[in-house]
Amino acid sequence: MVGYIDVGGGMRGVYGAGVLDRLLDDGVKFPCYIGVSAGSANIISHLGGHRERTLRFYRDYSYHSDYMGIRPWFKTKSYLNLEYIYSTLTNEYGLDPLNYDKFIKSKAQFYAVTTNAMTGEACYLDKSYIKRNDCFAIKASCSIPLFCPPMSRNGILYFDGGVADPIPVRKAFELGCDKVVVTLTLPKDFKKTHKFPKWLYPRVVKKYPEVAVKMYEMIDKYNESIEYLKALEKQGKVLILSPDDCCGITTLKRTKEGIQNFYNKGYEDASKVKEFLLSQENMCEE
């Protein structure tokens, strides 16, 4: 089967929102979806049948004073107010509710990647971690260390999935995928570099030493995963969708014009997906 991965990336996730809206328009569906951080939020909206819903979250709601910034930090000790984003806005009586019934009835497998705050290991939360008016898996997957406290469920604390598994393509193969479409939100030739020394992480993330280790290792793991993806792409096992530039958008920085332009890039780039899937069908017929 062919799987789909959205790696998220904070505000850069709007590129993936454009990709998924194009897939809706083209009637393209996958049997397995894996989302990391904002990518998980993109996917549940997509499986709920919403067009441009996630675009509104990036372009419009992110400018509300309760969405992110100093005000939520003082109110909730979280720079990103995940309760506002994934409860106040998303619940059935919210301003932009998720079509939970359509999401949960979808036959597709869904996994939100998270990081266990105590062990630093990746955890993959399935649909059972999303209930009506309770998008726990998405909040957990988006809880960026330093900017958000960990999310707790059944005695386990979770952080953003990008810490432990920034590009979960190996997980997709473990789940039975033989081909994968991967949406990146940085150019595929972009190489991440260490901006801070290794000794600094455990001093800043004091309560969660294993997460501190993974945060440092994440840079090298991302770069290694990109090289692995490129090798798989040459073999025809992976289609990489990635922007040629990010329109000035970073993890937490955005402009309305940049958001719209970046979304448009994702929408246009997603035209490659149908051709990739058709080529897989032709290979099977042969």
Short mmCIF file of the C-alpha atoms (twelve columns), coordinates in Angstrom:
data_MODEL
# 
_entry.id   MODEL 
# 
loop_
_atom_site.group_PDB 
_atom_site.id 
_atom_site.type_symbol 
_atom_site.label_atom_id 
_atom_site.label_alt_id 
_atom_site.label_comp_id 
_atom_site.label_asym_id 
_atom_site.label_seq_id 
_atom_site.Cartn_x 
_atom_site.Cartn_y 
_atom_site.Cartn_z 
_atom_site.pdbx_PDB_model_num 
ATOM 1   C CA . MET A 1   0.000   0.000  0.000   1 
ATOM 2   C CA . VAL A 2   1.009   3.636  -0.486  1 
ATOM 3   C CA . GLY A 3   1.286   5.770  2.642   1 
ATOM 4   C CA . TYR A 4   1.326   9.511  3.207   1 
ATOM 5   C CA . ILE A 5   3.545   11.446 5.639   1 
ATOM 6   C CA . ASP A 6   3.268   15.130 6.590   1 
ATOM 7   C CA . VAL A 7   6.257   16.259 8.670   1 
ATOM 8   C CA . GLY A 8   4.709   19.533 9.858   1 
ATOM 9   C CA . GLY A 9   7.020   22.334 10.946  1 
ATOM 10  C CA . GLY A 10  4.923   24.880 12.850  1 
ATOM 11  C CA . MET A 11  3.727   27.663 10.583  1 
ATOM 12  C CA . ARG A 12  5.539   26.006 7.665   1 
ATOM 13  C CA . GLY A 13  2.881   23.306 7.914   1 
ATOM 14  C CA . VAL A 14  0.676   25.423 5.665   1 
ATOM 15  C CA . TYR A 15  2.610   23.988 2.716   1 
ATOM 16  C CA . GLY A 16  1.245   20.566 3.679   1 
ATOM 17  C CA . ALA A 17  -2.229  22.075 4.014   1 
ATOM 18  C CA . GLY A 18  -2.004  23.093 0.362   1 
ATOM 19  C CA . VAL A 19  -0.893  19.592 -0.615  1 
ATOM 20  C CA . LEU A 20  -3.800  17.932 1.188   1 
ATOM 21  C CA . ASP A 21  -6.370  20.326 -0.268  1 
ATOM 22  C CA . ARG A 22  -5.119  19.457 -3.748  1 
ATOM 23  C CA . LEU A 23  -5.482  15.769 -2.896  1 
ATOM 24  C CA . LEU A 24  -9.090  16.436 -1.844  1 
ATOM 25  C CA . ASP A 25  -9.750  18.213 -5.121  1 
ATOM 26  C CA . ASP A 26  -8.132  15.398 -7.105  1 
ATOM 27  C CA . GLY A 27  -9.963  12.688 -5.172  1 
ATOM 28  C CA . VAL A 28  -6.704  11.071 -4.017  1 
ATOM 29  C CA . LYS A 29  -6.896  8.941  -0.873  1 
ATOM 30  C CA . PHE A 30  -4.312  6.885  0.997   1 
ATOM 31  C CA . PRO A 31  -4.871  3.870  3.251   1 
ATOM 32  C CA . CYS A 32  -2.306  5.095  5.798   1 
ATOM 33  C CA . TYR A 33  -1.444  8.601  7.049   1 
ATOM 34  C CA . ILE A 34  1.293   9.609  9.488   1 
ATOM 35  C CA . GLY A 35  1.518   13.180 10.792  1 
ATOM 36  C CA . VAL A 36  4.265   14.864 12.765  1 
ATOM 37  C CA . SER A 37  3.370   17.931 14.853  1 
ATOM 38  C CA . ALA A 38  1.375   20.371 12.676  1 
ATOM 39  C CA . GLY A 39  1.295   17.664 10.017  1 
ATOM 40  C CA . SER A 40  -0.993  15.581 12.235  1 
ATOM 41  C CA . ALA A 41  -3.418  18.504 12.481  1 
ATOM 42  C CA . ASN A 42  -3.356  18.905 8.705   1 
ATOM 43  C CA . ILE A 43  -4.232  15.260 8.240   1 
ATOM 44  C CA . ILE A 44  -7.193  15.012 10.634  1 
ATOM 45  C CA . SER A 45  -8.741  18.036 8.948   1 
ATOM 46  C CA . HIS A 46  -8.156  16.381 5.567   1 
ATOM 47  C CA . LEU A 47  -9.722  13.108 6.717   1 
ATOM 48  C CA . GLY A 48  -12.637 15.142 8.043   1 
ATOM 49  C CA . GLY A 49  -13.237 16.343 4.478   1 
ATOM 50  C CA . HIS A 50  -12.453 19.988 5.194   1 
ATOM 51  C CA . ARG A 51  -11.092 22.144 2.386   1 
ATOM 52  C CA . GLU A 52  -9.074  25.242 3.420   1 
ATOM 53  C CA . ARG A 53  -9.825  24.637 7.099   1 
ATOM 54  C CA . THR A 54  -6.172  24.334 8.068   1 
ATOM 55  C CA . LEU A 55  -5.329  27.301 5.850   1 
ATOM 56  C CA . ARG A 56  -7.663  29.393 8.019   1 
ATOM 57  C CA . PHE A 57  -5.842  28.241 11.150  1 
ATOM 58  C CA . TYR A 58  -2.467  29.361 9.767   1 
ATOM 59  C CA . ARG A 59  -3.574  32.483 7.915   1 
ATOM 60  C CA . ASP A 60  -6.389  33.840 10.100  1 
ATOM 61  C CA . TYR A 61  -6.662  32.339 13.594  1 
ATOM 62  C CA . SER A 62  -2.912  32.433 14.267  1 
ATOM 63  C CA . TYR A 63  -3.200  36.217 14.594  1 
ATOM 64  C CA . HIS A 64  -5.650  35.957 17.487  1 
ATOM 65  C CA . SER A 65  -4.027  36.983 20.759  1 
ATOM 66  C CA . ASP A 66  -4.950  33.642 22.356  1 
ATOM 67  C CA . TYR A 67  -3.287  31.536 19.631  1 
ATOM 68  C CA . MET A 68  0.382   32.076 20.416  1 
ATOM 69  C CA . GLY A 69  2.658   34.631 22.002  1 
ATOM 70  C CA . ILE A 70  3.178   36.369 25.328  1 
ATOM 71  C CA . ARG A 71  -0.488  36.361 26.389  1 
ATOM 72  C CA . PRO A 72  -0.872  32.546 26.215  1 
ATOM 73  C CA . TRP A 73  2.514   32.172 27.895  1 
ATOM 74  C CA . PHE A 74  1.360   34.114 30.958  1 
ATOM 75  C CA . LYS A 75  -2.056  32.416 30.955  1 
ATOM 76  C CA . THR A 76  -1.045  28.808 30.249  1 
ATOM 77  C CA . LYS A 77  2.782   28.659 30.442  1 
ATOM 78  C CA . SER A 78  2.689   27.718 26.768  1 
ATOM 79  C CA . TYR A 79  3.798   29.960 23.891  1 
ATOM 80  C CA . LEU A 80  1.495   27.943 21.619  1 
ATOM 81  C CA . ASN A 81  -1.955  27.754 23.185  1 
ATOM 82  C CA . LEU A 82  -2.851  24.228 22.138  1 
ATOM 83  C CA . GLU A 83  -6.081  24.296 24.161  1 
ATOM 84  C CA . TYR A 84  -7.286  27.310 22.172  1 
ATOM 85  C CA . ILE A 85  -6.228  25.822 18.835  1 
ATOM 86  C CA . TYR A 86  -7.385  22.233 19.271  1 
ATOM 87  C CA . SER A 87  -10.246 22.673 21.754  1 
ATOM 88  C CA . THR A 88  -11.744 26.186 21.649  1 
ATOM 89  C CA . LEU A 89  -11.582 26.414 17.849  1 
ATOM 90  C CA . THR A 90  -11.842 22.709 17.025  1 
ATOM 91  C CA . ASN A 91  -14.544 21.285 19.316  1 
ATOM 92  C CA . GLU A 92  -18.063 20.771 17.949  1 
ATOM 93  C CA . TYR A 93  -19.313 24.151 19.187  1 
ATOM 94  C CA . GLY A 94  -16.090 25.948 18.312  1 
ATOM 95  C CA . LEU A 95  -15.510 28.560 15.659  1 
ATOM 96  C CA . ASP A 96  -14.178 26.041 13.128  1 
ATOM 97  C CA . PRO A 97  -15.131 22.542 14.344  1 
ATOM 98  C CA . LEU A 98  -13.611 19.318 13.093  1 
ATOM 99  C CA . ASN A 99  -16.017 16.965 11.334  1 
ATOM 100 C CA . TYR A 100 -15.262 14.245 13.865  1 
ATOM 101 C CA . ASP A 101 -17.832 11.814 12.490  1 
ATOM 102 C CA . LYS A 102 -16.302 11.846 9.024   1 
ATOM 103 C CA . PHE A 103 -12.779 11.622 10.438  1 
ATOM 104 C CA . ILE A 104 -13.507 8.636  12.660  1 
ATOM 105 C CA . LYS A 105 -15.483 6.819  9.936   1 
ATOM 106 C CA . SER A 106 -12.599 7.097  7.503   1 
ATOM 107 C CA . LYS A 107 -11.157 3.648  6.780   1 
ATOM 108 C CA . ALA A 108 -7.639  5.074  6.614   1 
ATOM 109 C CA . GLN A 109 -5.100  4.320  9.314   1 
ATOM 110 C CA . PHE A 110 -3.910  7.449  11.106  1 
ATOM 111 C CA . TYR A 111 -0.942  7.991  13.416  1 
ATOM 112 C CA . ALA A 112 0.262   11.139 15.165  1 
ATOM 113 C CA . VAL A 113 3.955   10.977 16.047  1 
ATOM 114 C CA . THR A 114 4.846   12.035 19.599  1 
ATOM 115 C CA . THR A 115 7.875   11.815 21.885  1 
ATOM 116 C CA . ASN A 116 7.736   10.168 25.311  1 
ATOM 117 C CA . ALA A 117 8.985   12.906 27.649  1 
ATOM 118 C CA . MET A 118 10.631  10.484 30.073  1 
ATOM 119 C CA . THR A 119 12.316  8.083  27.639  1 
ATOM 120 C CA . GLY A 120 12.784  10.266 24.572  1 
ATOM 121 C CA . GLU A 121 11.412  7.469  22.388  1 
ATOM 122 C CA . ALA A 122 8.920   7.975  19.577  1 
ATOM 123 C CA . CYS A 123 5.282   7.037  20.255  1 
ATOM 124 C CA . TYR A 124 2.739   6.695  17.456  1 
ATOM 125 C CA . LEU A 125 -0.775  7.540  18.632  1 
ATOM 126 C CA . ASP A 126 -3.613  6.132  16.538  1 
ATOM 127 C CA . LYS A 127 -7.244  7.188  16.117  1 
ATOM 128 C CA . SER A 128 -8.161  5.906  19.579  1 
ATOM 129 C CA . TYR A 129 -6.336  8.925  21.025  1 
ATOM 130 C CA . ILE A 130 -8.795  11.281 19.314  1 
ATOM 131 C CA . LYS A 131 -12.299 11.462 20.702  1 
ATOM 132 C CA . ARG A 132 -15.157 13.831 20.074  1 
ATOM 133 C CA . ASN A 133 -14.045 17.192 21.518  1 
ATOM 134 C CA . ASP A 134 -10.715 15.688 22.582  1 
ATOM 135 C CA . CYS A 135 -7.854  15.977 20.080  1 
ATOM 136 C CA . PHE A 136 -5.273  14.738 22.552  1 
ATOM 137 C CA . ALA A 137 -3.018  13.090 19.959  1 
ATOM 138 C CA . ILE A 138 -2.719  16.338 18.021  1 
ATOM 139 C CA . LYS A 139 -1.945  18.425 21.103  1 
ATOM 140 C CA . ALA A 140 0.691   15.910 22.155  1 
ATOM 141 C CA . SER A 141 2.278   15.823 18.702  1 
ATOM 142 C CA . CYS A 142 2.474   19.650 18.641  1 
ATOM 143 C CA . SER A 143 3.885   20.214 22.158  1 
ATOM 144 C CA . ILE A 144 7.251   21.735 21.259  1 
ATOM 145 C CA . PRO A 145 9.764   21.491 24.136  1 
ATOM 146 C CA . LEU A 146 10.627  24.906 25.646  1 
ATOM 147 C CA . PHE A 147 7.570   26.467 24.015  1 
ATOM 148 C CA . CYS A 148 4.945   24.107 25.457  1 
ATOM 149 C CA . PRO A 149 4.637   21.863 28.511  1 
ATOM 150 C CA . PRO A 150 4.245   18.143 27.783  1 
ATOM 151 C CA . MET A 151 0.762   16.707 27.380  1 
ATOM 152 C CA . SER A 152 -0.315  14.014 29.849  1 
ATOM 153 C CA . ARG A 153 -2.503  10.956 29.284  1 
ATOM 154 C CA . ASN A 154 -2.680  7.777  31.388  1 
ATOM 155 C CA . GLY A 155 0.386   8.800  33.374  1 
ATOM 156 C CA . ILE A 156 2.540   9.315  30.260  1 
ATOM 157 C CA . LEU A 157 3.923   12.710 29.232  1 
ATOM 158 C CA . TYR A 158 4.297   13.512 25.533  1 
ATOM 159 C CA . PHE A 159 6.196   16.126 23.530  1 
ATOM 160 C CA . ASP A 160 6.294   17.028 19.840  1 
ATOM 161 C CA . GLY A 161 6.920   13.995 17.624  1 
ATOM 162 C CA . GLY A 162 9.547   15.788 15.563  1 
ATOM 163 C CA . VAL A 163 11.984  15.435 18.467  1 
ATOM 164 C CA . ALA A 164 12.159  11.634 18.281  1 
ATOM 165 C CA . ASP A 165 11.154  10.899 14.671  1 
ATOM 166 C CA . PRO A 166 11.133  13.984 12.423  1 
ATOM 167 C CA . ILE A 167 10.527  12.027 9.191   1 
ATOM 168 C CA . PRO A 168 8.824   8.702  10.068  1 
ATOM 169 C CA . VAL A 169 9.324   6.928  6.736   1 
ATOM 170 C CA . ARG A 170 10.728  3.783  8.376   1 
ATOM 171 C CA . LYS A 171 7.610   3.616  10.534  1 
ATOM 172 C CA . ALA A 172 5.494   3.767  7.375   1 
ATOM 173 C CA . PHE A 173 7.278   0.694  6.012   1 
ATOM 174 C CA . GLU A 174 6.848   -1.086 9.353   1 
ATOM 175 C CA . LEU A 175 3.099   -0.469 9.057   1 
ATOM 176 C CA . GLY A 176 3.034   -2.250 5.704   1 
ATOM 177 C CA . CYS A 177 3.565   0.566  3.209   1 
ATOM 178 C CA . ASP A 178 5.709   -0.276 0.203   1 
ATOM 179 C CA . LYS A 179 5.554   3.222  -1.298  1 
ATOM 180 C CA . VAL A 180 5.277   6.576  0.489   1 
ATOM 181 C CA . VAL A 181 4.480   10.181 -0.422  1 
ATOM 182 C CA . VAL A 182 6.370   12.489 1.960   1 
ATOM 183 C CA . THR A 183 5.573   16.178 2.362   1 
ATOM 184 C CA . LEU A 184 8.518   18.193 3.672   1 
ATOM 185 C CA . THR A 185 8.228   21.866 4.594   1 
ATOM 186 C CA . LEU A 186 11.839  22.751 3.862   1 
ATOM 187 C CA . PRO A 187 13.628  22.391 0.511   1 
ATOM 188 C CA . LYS A 188 14.806  18.787 0.218   1 
ATOM 189 C CA . ASP A 189 18.435  19.880 -0.231  1 
ATOM 190 C CA . PHE A 190 18.328  21.962 2.959   1 
ATOM 191 C CA . LYS A 191 20.744  20.643 5.556   1 
ATOM 192 C CA . LYS A 192 20.085  21.438 9.207   1 
ATOM 193 C CA . THR A 193 23.022  22.517 11.385  1 
ATOM 194 C CA . HIS A 194 23.596  22.561 15.140  1 
ATOM 195 C CA . LYS A 195 22.943  26.087 16.381  1 
ATOM 196 C CA . PHE A 196 23.627  25.324 20.045  1 
ATOM 197 C CA . PRO A 197 26.299  23.196 21.773  1 
ATOM 198 C CA . LYS A 198 25.311  19.770 23.088  1 
ATOM 199 C CA . TRP A 199 25.919  20.708 26.738  1 
ATOM 200 C CA . LEU A 200 23.286  23.448 26.599  1 
ATOM 201 C CA . TYR A 201 20.263  21.181 26.006  1 
ATOM 202 C CA . PRO A 202 20.208  19.366 29.379  1 
ATOM 203 C CA . ARG A 203 20.635  22.696 31.143  1 
ATOM 204 C CA . VAL A 204 17.622  24.188 29.402  1 
ATOM 205 C CA . VAL A 205 15.405  21.075 29.364  1 
ATOM 206 C CA . LYS A 206 16.280  20.094 32.939  1 
ATOM 207 C CA . LYS A 207 13.228  17.998 33.797  1 
ATOM 208 C CA . TYR A 208 13.492  15.800 30.728  1 
ATOM 209 C CA . PRO A 209 17.125  14.764 30.142  1 
ATOM 210 C CA . GLU A 210 16.262  12.108 27.557  1 
ATOM 211 C CA . VAL A 211 14.352  14.671 25.520  1 
ATOM 212 C CA . ALA A 212 17.348  17.021 25.756  1 
ATOM 213 C CA . VAL A 213 19.513  14.294 24.185  1 
ATOM 214 C CA . LYS A 214 16.977  13.707 21.398  1 
ATOM 215 C CA . MET A 215 16.700  17.441 20.673  1 
ATOM 216 C CA . TYR A 216 20.409  17.562 19.928  1 
ATOM 217 C CA . GLU A 217 20.353  14.324 17.933  1 
ATOM 218 C CA . MET A 218 17.277  15.456 15.982  1 
ATOM 219 C CA . ILE A 219 19.391  17.623 13.657  1 
ATOM 220 C CA . ASP A 220 21.532  14.714 12.497  1 
ATOM 221 C CA . LYS A 221 18.538  12.370 12.370  1 
ATOM 222 C CA . TYR A 222 16.672  14.780 10.100  1 
ATOM 223 C CA . ASN A 223 19.638  15.090 7.739   1 
ATOM 224 C CA . GLU A 224 20.150  11.307 7.672   1 
ATOM 225 C CA . SER A 225 16.441  10.777 6.963   1 
ATOM 226 C CA . ILE A 226 16.588  13.194 4.025   1 
ATOM 227 C CA . GLU A 227 19.458  11.234 2.456   1 
ATOM 228 C CA . TYR A 228 17.499  8.011  3.020   1 
ATOM 229 C CA . LEU A 229 14.455  9.555  1.336   1 
ATOM 230 C CA . LYS A 230 16.506  10.647 -1.669  1 
ATOM 231 C CA . ALA A 231 17.855  7.121  -2.087  1 
ATOM 232 C CA . LEU A 232 14.328  5.694  -1.900  1 
ATOM 233 C CA . GLU A 233 13.109  8.288  -4.380  1 
ATOM 234 C CA . LYS A 234 15.673  7.076  -6.929  1 
ATOM 235 C CA . GLN A 235 14.290  3.557  -6.430  1 
ATOM 236 C CA . GLY A 236 10.745  4.790  -7.097  1 
ATOM 237 C CA . LYS A 237 9.606   3.948  -3.566  1 
ATOM 238 C CA . VAL A 238 9.133   7.539  -2.379  1 
ATOM 239 C CA . LEU A 239 7.744   10.743 -3.807  1 
ATOM 240 C CA . ILE A 240 9.151   13.800 -2.039  1 
ATOM 241 C CA . LEU A 241 7.051   16.957 -2.093  1 
ATOM 242 C CA . SER A 242 9.082   19.943 -0.911  1 
ATOM 243 C CA . PRO A 243 9.098   23.694 -1.551  1 
ATOM 244 C CA . ASP A 244 11.793  25.494 -3.531  1 
ATOM 245 C CA . ASP A 245 11.676  28.191 -0.839  1 
ATOM 246 C CA . CYS A 246 9.619   28.900 2.284   1 
ATOM 247 C CA . CYS A 247 8.171   32.320 1.386   1 
ATOM 248 C CA . GLY A 248 9.641   33.826 4.568   1 
ATOM 249 C CA . ILE A 249 7.746   31.382 6.816   1 
ATOM 250 C CA . THR A 250 9.540   29.720 9.750   1 
ATOM 251 C CA . THR A 251 8.318   27.530 12.615  1 
ATOM 252 C CA . LEU A 252 6.798   30.472 14.517  1 
ATOM 253 C CA . LYS A 253 7.153   33.390 12.092  1 
ATOM 254 C CA . ARG A 254 4.606   34.209 9.406   1 
ATOM 255 C CA . THR A 255 2.961   36.914 7.311   1 
ATOM 256 C CA . LYS A 256 -0.468  36.568 5.739   1 
ATOM 257 C CA . GLU A 257 0.973   37.013 2.268   1 
ATOM 258 C CA . GLY A 258 3.711   34.467 2.941   1 
ATOM 259 C CA . ILE A 259 1.233   31.968 4.366   1 
ATOM 260 C CA . GLN A 260 -0.999  32.217 1.301   1 
ATOM 261 C CA . ASN A 261 1.941   31.943 -1.096  1 
ATOM 262 C CA . PHE A 262 3.362   28.936 0.740   1 
ATOM 263 C CA . TYR A 263 -0.042  27.226 0.726   1 
ATOM 264 C CA . ASN A 264 -0.272  27.858 -3.024  1 
ATOM 265 C CA . LYS A 265 3.130   26.219 -3.524  1 
ATOM 266 C CA . GLY A 266 1.941   23.099 -1.728  1 
ATOM 267 C CA . TYR A 267 -1.243  23.028 -3.786  1 
ATOM 268 C CA . GLU A 268 0.669   23.263 -7.057  1 
ATOM 269 C CA . ASP A 269 3.393   20.784 -6.079  1 
ATOM 270 C CA . ALA A 270 0.786   18.188 -5.158  1 
ATOM 271 C CA . SER A 271 -0.030  17.801 -8.856  1 
ATOM 272 C CA . LYS A 272 2.860   15.285 -8.911  1 
ATOM 273 C CA . VAL A 273 0.997   12.846 -6.675  1 
ATOM 274 C CA . LYS A 274 -1.475  11.471 -9.233  1 
ATOM 275 C CA . GLU A 275 1.342   10.804 -11.701 1 
ATOM 276 C CA . PHE A 276 3.334   8.994  -8.989  1 
ATOM 277 C CA . LEU A 277 0.363   6.833  -8.021  1 
ATOM 278 C CA . LEU A 278 -0.412  6.082  -11.667 1 
ATOM 279 C CA . SER A 279 3.169   4.962  -12.214 1 
ATOM 280 C CA . GLN A 280 2.817   2.549  -9.289  1 
ATOM 281 C CA . GLU A 281 -0.356  1.077  -10.813 1 
ATOM 282 C CA . ASN A 282 1.374   0.623  -14.169 1 
ATOM 283 C CA . MET A 283 4.327   -1.111 -12.486 1 
ATOM 284 C CA . CYS A 284 1.923   -3.515 -10.771 1 
ATOM 285 C CA . GLU A 285 0.171   -4.283 -14.076 1 
ATOM 286 C CA . GLU A 286 3.479   -5.054 -15.725 1 
# 
